[in-house]
Amino acid sequence: MTRAVMPSKLEPEQLAPKLNRRLIAQALKDDACLNATFIGQERAREALTFGLAIQATGYNLYVMGEPATGRFTLVRDYLDREAVNSAAPDDWCYIANLEEEREPLLLRFKAGQAKQFQRDMQTLINDLLATFPAAFDNPGYQRQKAAIAREYDLRYDKAIDAVERYANANDIAMFEKQGAITFAPLQDGRAITEQEFAVLDEKQRTFYYALIDELENRLAESLIKLPVWQRENSEKIRKLNRDTAENGIRPLLKNLEHNYSNNLAILKYLRQLRSHLTGTIVELLLDDDKEDKPDELDRRAYLEELYLPNILVGHSVDAKAPIIYEPNPTYQNLFGRIEYTNVHGSVFTNYRMIRPGALHRANGGYLLLDADQLVEQPFVWEALKLAIRSGMLKMDLPQQDFGMVNAITLNPQPMELNVKVILLGSRDLYYTLQDYDDEFDQLFRVLVDFDPEIPMVRQSIFDFVGKVRQHAHASGLEQISSGAMARLVQYSLRMAEHREKLSAHIAEILELVSEAAYFCFKSHSKELQSTHIETALQAKKRRTGRVSQTLLQDIKEGHVLIETSGKAVGQVNGLTVLEVGDTAFGTPARITSTVYAGANGVVDIEREVELGQPIHSKGVMLLTGYLGNKYAQHFPLTLSANIALEQSYGHIDGDSASLGELVALISALTEIPAAQGMAITGSINQYGEVQAVGGVNEKIEGFFDLCQHRGLTGEQGVIIPHSNTINLVLNSGVIDAVKRGQFHIHTVRTVDEALALLMGQEAGVMNSKGRYPKNSINYHAVNRLYNIALIVNGGDE
């Protein structure tokens, strides 16, 4: 016959981890640990080393883990070390495309050369302003310009002289005033007035009219080539101006061509610049007769707007590979943007208004992005994949495709892209992208997985202490006592819910140090003691504890019915944990069950009213499997039973109440009362094995607070799964009560052990004949189920 395994009662030393205080004291004295940048995470370190070193296509990184576990700190630390060994990336700048204004040209330089090119172009502009318009004032230019003017005047005068001689021979005077030529008759050697002409007889007037018409015809024939002469004159002046401008520009550009003889793109641009610059000089710096002639400042601004390069990304010669973190990965923040301005009511832009994005700045280095924010931005995810896959960074504006912008924009040349993208995201998003995006695995081949807990080995302790000391010194603390550091280690173990593992959420530990430092300074001390940490914890508990205090007060006042003494049939105290914001606390909940003849099976009232979530419903449904396997091997399992968490008005999830629900069900089935001074938590399987649950520390302390308020009797306690023993990191109040024998914590491995504890009698072990001992709990359960089956199925006893 199989012997029953008795439940175990935990000793006080089993309720909290045993800390190696000597090791903590050593770490406090070791200044080498102050260089610690991170704690544990060996798997993540190995993945980072591999992912950053490999240069093959598609080996970008996805850093997976929970927030506040130091993901960003570790990644940034590794990137800083990796970037030191990398050469400075190239510089990039945009210049005007002198042939196609809407397609700016992209120039590539070695590190530091883009700023030099910008200085050279600024020098060119300065030299142009110093050379022109002075070059047009030199005597040689003025003589050539005067000669062209004289040639035109000679042609004009020659044509006019022939007409004038013919007019004088016929007593007609010719006048030229403001470019207009007129004729008038002569009398006594002088031109007559209009009044004198009017008094002439008809015959004389007709004669003069005919003669003047003839003269005008002669004049028109003589000046018929005047437009041609004017065009020829203007062309000669333009050629002279261009030649003069070219002669002044040529030596300036020759120096630039020599300096950048090894850069074909710049040489090509300088060749375009020669002819374009000549026209600009002639138009801008020559027309001195214009009333609205621009002053020197306007001319300088105009030339800079046309020719000064727009440095998109510049680096110093000794720079390392860039490390860029973009906290807000919108399309424009990543891929850059083109700005616009308003000129006389019209929208205007040019190549100098192109602004870089994070990808431009990170080119040749590393780009860190929050994946969860990235996928929420419109257009960004697909555009990022295209840029990584093609190795080209094109500044497209997705708004254009959707009609959101109707202004004319630019189409800058794309940039070659060589960047290692590192996404920091959640586990859920990683697996979602794997399932729904076929390109994800091809582009992000390296997974850097952060553990939520860190094994408490020697190195982890030293790194933990070093990290805390760094933060403490930054907060103004001069020293941390050994007791305070031990308390912080214990708090980290409590956060991890494990006696041998530290929590990876180091940010919360540092937050506690900052809050404790406040109370330390308030007490006029600069050495952090454990009392300061306890004060900070109690202050935070009070700040965030309104809901937990309200629930406890409701129980104290009898609004919520919870018994902590006596016995009751079909009634058990379960343990639940509630999470509100960043706090979690435990509170007891009454579980009740009723059983009666019928064939409805085990009904979960929470599920029926849609308050029970799937995992909770699964736990209740397992009860039927357990009852059938345990008791109904030789007759059909037939019963009607209801199970409920009393006075629960919100959604319930998790299967940690399934052990308590089964005990309440068997108590109702056998009519054996269960002790109300005990509370129970645990999950079960169909074979009656008790499985671990979460939040065990909060659950125990929640029930203890209630019992302590009502008065500890020595009969009260909790029952937890044996596998949860390693998760116990309880507060000193519970441990002291256990030491005094006023409160007890029992662990169980099977349902039978829990039944024996709560009902105060043997559960009973099946003998070789397949029967349970008489008057045992299991014996009464089989008999009751058999009787219900006979009643429902109409059989004979």
BELTAZI-V927553 format. One line per field, one symbol per residue. ss: DSSP state (H for helix, E for strand, - for the rest). psi: psi as a letter, one per 20 degrees, with the letter a starting at -180 (. if undefined). burial: 1 if it has 24 or more other C-alpha atoms within 12 Angstrom, else 0. Layout:
ss->???
psi->???
burial->???
This chain:
ss->-------EE--HHH------HHHHHHHHH-HHHHH------HHHHHHHHHHHH-----E-EEEE------HHHHHHHHHHHHHH------EEEEE---------EEEEE---HHHHHHHHHHHHHHHHHHH--HHHH-HHHHHHHHHHHHHHHHHHHHHHHHHHHHHHH--EEEEEE--EEEEEEEE--EE--HHHHH---HHHHHHHHHHHHHHHHHHHHH---HHHHHHHHHHHHHHHHHHHHHHHHHHHHHHHHHH----HHHHHHHHHHHHHHHHHHHHHH----------HHHHHHHHHHHH--EEEE---------EEEE----HHHHH-EE--EEE--EEE--HHHEE--HHHHH---EEEEEHHHH-----HHHHHHHHHHH-EE----HHHH-------------EE---EEEEEE-HHHHHHHHHH---HHHHE-EEEE---EEE--HHHHHHHHHHHHHHHHH----EE-HHHHHHHHHHHHHHH----EEE--HHHHHHHHHHHHHHHHH----EE-HHHHHHHHHHHHHHH-HHHHHHHHHHH----------EE--EEEEEEEEEE--EEEEEEEEEEEEEE----EEEEHHHH---E-HHHHHHHHHHHHHHHHHH--------EEEEEE------E-----HHHHHHHHHHHHH---EE--EEE--EE----EEE----HHHHHHHHHHHHHHH------EEEEEHHHHHH----HHHHHHHH----EEEEE-EHHHHHHHHH-----------------HHHHHHHHHHHHHHHHH----
psi->ppqppqqqpqqhiiiqqoqnhghghghhioihiijphrpblhghgghggghhhpjqpilrqooprqqkjjghggghghgghhhhjqqprqqpqqrpoihnhimqqpqpqrpihghghghghhgggghghhhqjhhiiqhgghghhhghgggghggghghhgghhghghhklpqpqoplipprqqqppkjqpqrhhhhhiqrhggghghggghhghhggghhhjhjghghgggghhhgggggggggghhhghghhgghghkijohhhggghghhghhhghggghhjhmiiphkpqahghgghgghhhipqoogpqqrhjqrpqoppohnmrghhgjrrorqrooliqpqrahijpqqahhghipjcqppqohhhgiippigghhggggggijpopmqohhhijkipjqparmqqqqppnqopoporrgghghghhhiohighhhniopoppqiqppmrghhgghggggggghghhijqhqpqhhghhhhghhghghilpijpqqimhhhghghgghhhghghhjlqjpprhhhghggghghhghjjgghhgghhhghijhpopqjraqqpkpqorpqpqpocjqqqqqqpppqqqprpakiaopohhhhjkhprghghghhhhgghggghhhlhjqpoorpqppqoqkpjaqprqjiihghhgghghghgikpqqpiiqqqqqqraijjppqqrrkhghgghghggghhgiopiiiqaqprqhijhiiomrrhggghhhhijiqqoqqqhrhhggghghikrphpppaijkqqqpjrghghgggghgghggggikrq.
burial->00000111110101111010101100110000110111111001101110110000011111111111111111110110011000011111111111000011111111111111110111011001101110110000100110010001001100110011001101111100000000111000000000000000000000010011001100100010000000001000110111111111110110011001000001001100110111111111110000000000001100110111111111100001111111001111111111000000000011111111111111111111111101100011101110111011111110000000000011111111111111111110110010000001101111111111111101111111111111110010101111111111111111111111111111111101111111110000001111111111100000001001001100100000111110111111111111000001111111111111110011111110000100011111111111110111000111111111110100011111111111111111111111111111111111011111111111111111111100010011111111111111111001101100011111111111111111101111110000110001111111111111100000000
